[in-house]
Amino acid sequence: PTTAPVVETGPATVPPEVTETGFTSQEDYVNGGDLPLDQTIDLITPDLDDYWKTELRDSAPVKDLQATVNESCDGTSDGGVLVDDVTFCTSDDTVRYDPNALEQVYDESGDFGAGMVLAAAWSSAAMDAQGESITSDRAHTTADCLTGSWAGDVSQGVRARRLADKAISLSPGDLDEGIATFVSLGDGEGSAFSRVAAFRKGFLKG
């Protein structure tokens, strides 16, 4: 880990020491902590499956991930928690995404930003599996919180030790990418601040 210097400005205003998470490998350092989008999808989606299977007692809420453009949902759709073109459909328990839309998020916010968009759809799936509504603004805010719970679990590395080579971990800047995604893409009930607060609550408290 690297530690930022503390500037002495007086007894009442000395800031606390800030410690950043270090890169986990030379490869991670070279690519700036960002994997290519296709590798990001290949790593994050099974991790989301594993997390929610654990939380829902071996019941995987998403049956399939499909890259598709303008395909309608025969059942109820969450309408996209963060991106309109990345949705969960209840009729076949499928997360559908427009590759161009996800690519745009990746270009603007990095790999974890794209991962957050997918994680939000998995959160809707988990809510639907529990019989909860997934269509309202309030439901989207709950999905924000559940997305934070997954991200917090990843940051703790508990499952990483169990999953070994299939595990994912956070790189420096990943949480910044996640917050930037909420600020730039989040809409619906409340301000960007309130949605980030929901994410933070999930991240810290599960």
Backbone hydrogen bonds in HBPLUS format (Angstrom, degrees):
<---DONOR---> <-ACCEPTOR-->    atom                        ^
c    i                          cat <-CA-CA->   ^        H-A-AA   ^      H-
h    n   atom  resd res      DA  || num        DHA   H-A  angle D-A-AA Bond
n    s   type  num  typ     dist DA aas  dist angle  dist       angle   num
A0020-GLU N   A0002-THR O   3.01 MM  18  5.55 162.3  2.05 171.3 174.7     1
A0004-ALA N   A0018-VAL O   3.13 MM  14  5.63 155.4  2.19 156.5 163.1     2
A0013-THR N   A0010-GLY O   3.15 MM   3  5.51 148.4  2.26 111.6 120.7     3
A0029-TYR N   A0025-SER O   3.07 MM   4  6.37 149.1  2.16 142.1 150.5     4
A0030-VAL N   A0026-GLN O   2.90 MM   4  6.15 158.3  1.94 150.9 156.3     5
A0031-ASN N   A0027-GLU O   3.09 MM   4  6.32 161.7  2.12 152.1 155.5     6
A0033-GLY N   A0028-ASP O   2.77 MM   5  4.82 133.7  1.98 156.6 160.2     7
A0032-GLY N   A0029-TYR O   3.17 MM   3  5.12 158.5  2.22 102.5 107.7     8
A0034-ASP N   A0031-ASN O   3.24 MM   3  5.69 168.5  2.25 113.9 117.2     9
A0040-THR N   A0036-PRO O   2.93 MM   4  6.18 152.2  2.01 152.0 161.1    10
A0041-ILE N   A0037-LEU O   2.95 MM   4  6.26 159.8  1.99 157.5 160.6    11
A0042-ASP N   A0038-ASP O   3.07 MM   4  6.24 161.2  2.11 142.3 147.8    12
A0043-LEU N   A0039-GLN O   2.98 MM   4  6.14 139.9  2.14 144.9 154.2    13
A0044-ILE N   A0040-THR O   2.87 MM   4  5.92 169.2  1.88 156.5 160.1    14
A0045-THR N   A0041-ILE O   3.17 MM   4  5.87 167.3  2.18 144.9 148.9    15
A0047-ASP N   A0044-ILE O   3.08 MM   3  5.04 117.5  2.49  95.6 111.8    16
A0048-LEU N   A0044-ILE O   2.85 MM   4  6.13 154.5  1.91 158.0 165.1    17
A0049-ASP N   A0045-THR O   3.00 MM   4  6.26 156.4  2.06 146.9 153.5    18
A0050-ASP N   A0046-PRO O   2.93 MM   4  6.13 158.2  1.98 142.7 148.1    19
A0051-TYR N   A0047-ASP O   2.91 MM   4  6.13 162.9  1.94 151.0 155.5    20
A0052-TRP N   A0048-LEU O   3.01 MM   4  6.15 175.7  2.01 154.8 156.0    21
A0053-LYS N   A0049-ASP O   2.89 MM   4  5.93 149.1  1.98 146.5 155.6    22
A0054-THR N   A0050-ASP O   3.11 MM   4  6.25 151.3  2.20 142.0 148.8    23
A0055-GLU N   A0051-TYR O   3.01 MM   4  6.35 158.5  2.06 147.5 153.6    24
A0056-LEU N   A0052-TRP O   2.81 MM   4  5.76 151.0  1.90 142.6 150.2    25
A0058-ASP N   A0053-LYS O   2.48 MM   5  4.35 146.2  1.59 149.2 148.5    26
A0057-ARG N   A0054-THR O   3.41 MM   3  5.19 163.9  2.44 101.3 102.6    27
A0063-LYS N   A0093-ASP O   2.71 MM  30  5.44 162.5  1.74 156.4 162.7    28
A0095-VAL N   A0064-ASP O   3.00 MM  31  6.43 160.5  2.04 163.1 164.4    29
A0066-GLN N   A0095-VAL O   2.87 MM  29  6.28 164.0  1.90 160.8 166.0    30
A0097-TYR N   A0066-GLN O   2.93 MM  31  6.39 156.9  1.98 161.4 167.1    31
A0068-THR N   A0097-TYR O   2.88 MM  29  5.83 154.1  1.94 139.9 148.3    32
A0090-THR N   A0076-THR O   2.85 MM  14  5.36 170.6  1.85 162.0 165.3    33
A0078-ASP N   A0088-PHE O   3.16 MM  10  5.73 148.6  2.27 149.3 158.6    34
A0086-VAL N   A0083-VAL O   3.11 MM   3  5.47 161.6  2.14 120.4 119.7    35
A0098-ASP N   A0085-ASP O   2.95 MM  13  5.50 139.4  2.12 146.8 158.4    36
A0087-THR N   A0096-ARG O   2.89 MM   9  5.41 151.5  1.97 156.5 161.7    37
A0096-ARG N   A0087-THR O   2.84 MM   9  5.41 153.8  1.91 153.3 161.4    38
A0089-CYS N   A0094-THR O   2.88 MM   5  5.39 161.5  1.92 153.3 159.3    39
A0094-THR N   A0089-CYS O   3.22 MM   5  5.39 142.0  2.38 143.3 149.4    40
A0101-ALA N   A0098-ASP O   3.00 MM   3  5.30 120.0  2.37 106.8 121.5    41
A0102-LEU N   A0098-ASP O   3.08 MM   4  6.41 162.7  2.11 161.9 166.9    42
A0103-GLU N   A0099-PRO O   2.88 MM   4  5.96 152.4  1.96 143.1 151.5    43
A0104-GLN N   A0100-ASN O   3.01 MM   4  6.19 147.2  2.12 140.6 148.5    44
A0105-VAL N   A0101-ALA O   3.16 MM   4  6.52 156.2  2.22 145.7 151.1    45
A0106-TYR N   A0102-LEU O   2.95 MM   4  6.20 161.1  1.98 149.1 154.6    46
A0107-ASP N   A0103-GLU O   2.89 MM   4  6.12 158.3  1.94 148.8 154.2    47
A0108-GLU N   A0104-GLN O   3.02 MM   4  6.19 147.8  2.12 144.6 153.0    48
A0109-SER N   A0105-VAL O   2.71 MM   4  5.70 156.5  1.76 157.5 163.7    49
A0110-GLY N   A0106-TYR O   2.79 MM   4  4.57 145.6  1.91 127.6 131.7    50
A0114-ALA N   A0110-GLY O   3.22 MM   4  6.60 157.2  2.27 151.5 156.5    51
A0115-GLY N   A0111-ASP O   2.92 MM   4  6.16 151.9  2.00 141.7 150.7    52
A0116-MET N   A0112-PHE O   2.84 MM   4  5.99 144.6  1.96 141.2 149.3    53
A0117-VAL N   A0113-GLY O   3.32 MM   4  6.65 148.3  2.43 141.9 148.9    54
A0118-LEU N   A0114-ALA O   3.28 MM   4  6.67 158.0  2.33 149.0 153.8    55
A0119-ALA N   A0115-GLY O   2.83 MM   4  6.04 159.0  1.87 149.1 156.1    56
A0120-ALA N   A0116-MET O   2.89 MM   4  6.07 145.6  2.01 144.6 152.5    57
A0121-ALA N   A0118-LEU O   3.05 MM   3  5.24 122.1  2.40 100.2 114.3    58
A0122-TRP N   A0118-LEU O   3.05 MM   4  6.45 153.9  2.12 150.6 158.3    59
A0123-SER N   A0119-ALA O   2.91 MM   4  6.17 141.7  2.06 141.6 152.5    60
A0124-SER N   A0120-ALA O   3.12 MM   4  6.50 149.0  2.22 141.5 148.5    61
A0125-ALA N   A0121-ALA O   3.08 MM   4  6.43 153.7  2.15 144.0 151.2    62
A0126-ALA N   A0122-TRP O   2.92 MM   4  6.24 151.7  2.00 146.4 153.7    63
A0127-MET N   A0123-SER O   2.99 MM   4  6.27 154.4  2.05 148.3 155.0    64
A0128-ASP N   A0124-SER O   2.88 MM   4  6.16 159.2  1.93 152.5 158.2    65
A0129-ALA N   A0125-ALA O   2.93 MM   4  6.15 150.1  2.02 145.1 153.4    66
A0130-GLN N   A0127-MET O   3.03 MM   3  5.18 139.8  2.19  99.8 111.5    67
A0132-GLU N   A0127-MET O   2.94 MM   5  5.20 163.3  1.97 147.3 142.7    68
A0131-GLY N   A0128-ASP O   2.94 MM   3  4.96 161.3  1.97 108.3 111.7    69
A0140-HIS N   A0136-SER O   3.05 MM   4  6.41 148.9  2.15 143.7 152.0    70
A0141-THR N   A0137-ASP O   3.03 MM   4  6.38 149.7  2.12 146.3 154.3    71
A0142-THR N   A0138-ARG O   2.99 MM   4  6.33 151.2  2.07 146.1 154.0    72
A0143-ALA N   A0139-ALA O   2.87 MM   4  6.18 150.6  1.95 144.6 153.3    73
A0144-ASP N   A0140-HIS O   2.90 MM   4  6.24 141.6  2.05 141.0 151.6    74
A0145-CYS N   A0141-THR O   3.15 MM   4  6.52 151.4  2.24 143.2 149.5    75
A0146-LEU N   A0142-THR O   2.95 MM   4  6.31 157.6  2.00 151.5 157.7    76
A0147-THR N   A0143-ALA O   2.84 MM   4  6.00 147.5  1.94 145.2 154.1    77
A0148-GLY N   A0144-ASP O   3.04 MM   4  6.35 147.3  2.15 141.0 149.8    78
A0148-GLY N   A0145-CYS O   3.08 MM   3  5.03 116.9  2.50  91.5 106.8    79
A0149-SER N   A0145-CYS O   2.99 MM   4  6.41 140.1  2.16 140.2 151.7    80
A0150-TRP N   A0146-LEU O   3.15 MM   4  6.50 151.1  2.23 145.5 151.2    81
A0151-ALA N   A0147-THR O   3.05 MM   4  6.34 165.8  2.07 149.7 153.6    82
A0152-GLY N   A0148-GLY O   2.82 MM   4  5.98 156.6  1.88 149.2 155.6    83
A0153-ASP N   A0149-SER O   3.08 MM   4  6.21 150.0  2.17 137.9 145.6    84
A0154-VAL N   A0150-TRP O   2.96 MM   4  6.32 155.5  2.02 152.6 159.3    85
A0155-SER N   A0151-ALA O   2.99 MM   4  6.25 155.9  2.05 146.3 152.8    86
A0156-GLN N   A0152-GLY O   3.15 MM   4  6.40 138.1  2.33 141.0 151.0    87
A0156-GLN N   A0153-ASP O   3.23 MM   3  5.25 130.5  2.49  95.3 107.8    88
A0157-GLY N   A0154-VAL O   3.14 MM   3  5.36 139.7  2.31 102.8 113.8    89
A0162-ARG N   A0159-ARG O   2.94 MM   3  5.00 125.8  2.24  96.6 111.8    90
A0163-LEU N   A0159-ARG O   2.74 MM   4  5.94 158.0  1.79 162.0 168.4    91
A0164-ALA N   A0160-ALA O   3.06 MM   4  5.80 134.0  2.28 137.9 145.6    92
A0166-LYS N   A0163-LEU O   3.19 MM   3  5.44 167.0  2.21 129.5 127.4    93
A0167-ALA N   A0164-ALA O   3.05 MM   3  5.56 164.8  2.08 122.0 124.8    94
A0174-ASP N   A0171-SER O   3.01 MM   3  5.54 165.5  2.03 140.9 141.6    95
A0177-GLU N   A0173-GLY O   2.97 MM   4  6.30 149.1  2.07 148.7 157.6    96
A0177-GLU N   A0174-ASP O   3.03 MM   3  4.99 115.3  2.47  92.7 108.5    97
A0178-GLY N   A0174-ASP O   2.93 MM   4  6.30 151.3  2.01 148.2 156.5    98
A0179-ILE N   A0175-LEU O   2.91 MM   4  6.18 164.1  1.94 153.5 156.4    99
A0180-ALA N   A0176-ASP O   2.89 MM   4  6.01 159.8  1.93 147.1 153.4   100
A0181-THR N   A0177-GLU O   3.00 MM   4  6.19 142.8  2.14 140.1 149.6   101
A0182-PHE N   A0178-GLY O   3.19 MM   4  6.57 154.4  2.26 147.2 152.7   102
A0183-VAL N   A0179-ILE O   2.98 MM   4  6.27 162.0  2.02 154.6 159.5   103
A0184-SER N   A0180-ALA O   2.93 MM   4  6.03 159.4  1.98 147.0 152.3   104
A0185-LEU N   A0181-THR O   2.87 MM   4  5.68 151.8  1.95 147.2 154.5   105
A0186-GLY N   A0182-PHE O   2.88 MM   4  4.84 145.3  2.00 122.7 132.6   106
A0195-ARG N   A0191-SER O   3.12 MM   4  6.46 153.3  2.20 150.0 157.4   107
A0196-VAL N   A0192-ALA O   2.90 MM   4  6.10 156.2  1.96 150.4 156.9   108
A0197-ALA N   A0193-PHE O   2.88 MM   4  6.09 148.5  1.98 142.8 152.4   109
A0198-ALA N   A0194-SER O   2.99 MM   4  6.27 144.5  2.12 136.6 145.2   110
A0199-PHE N   A0195-ARG O   3.03 MM   4  6.33 159.0  2.07 146.0 151.1   111
A0200-ARG N   A0196-VAL O   2.82 MM   4  6.05 159.7  1.86 149.9 156.0   112
A0201-LYS N   A0197-ALA O   2.91 MM   4  6.12 152.3  1.99 144.6 151.7   113
A0202-GLY N   A0198-ALA O   3.13 MM   4  6.42 162.5  2.16 149.4 153.1   114
A0203-PHE N   A0199-PHE O   2.85 MM   4  6.09 156.9  1.91 151.6 159.1   115
A0204-LEU N   A0200-ARG O   2.93 MM   4  6.10 158.5  1.98 151.8 155.8   116
A0205-LYS N   A0201-LYS O   2.85 MM   4  5.78 157.4  1.90 149.8 156.8   117
A0206-GLY N   A0202-GLY O   2.77 MM   4  4.75 142.2  1.91 129.1 134.4   118
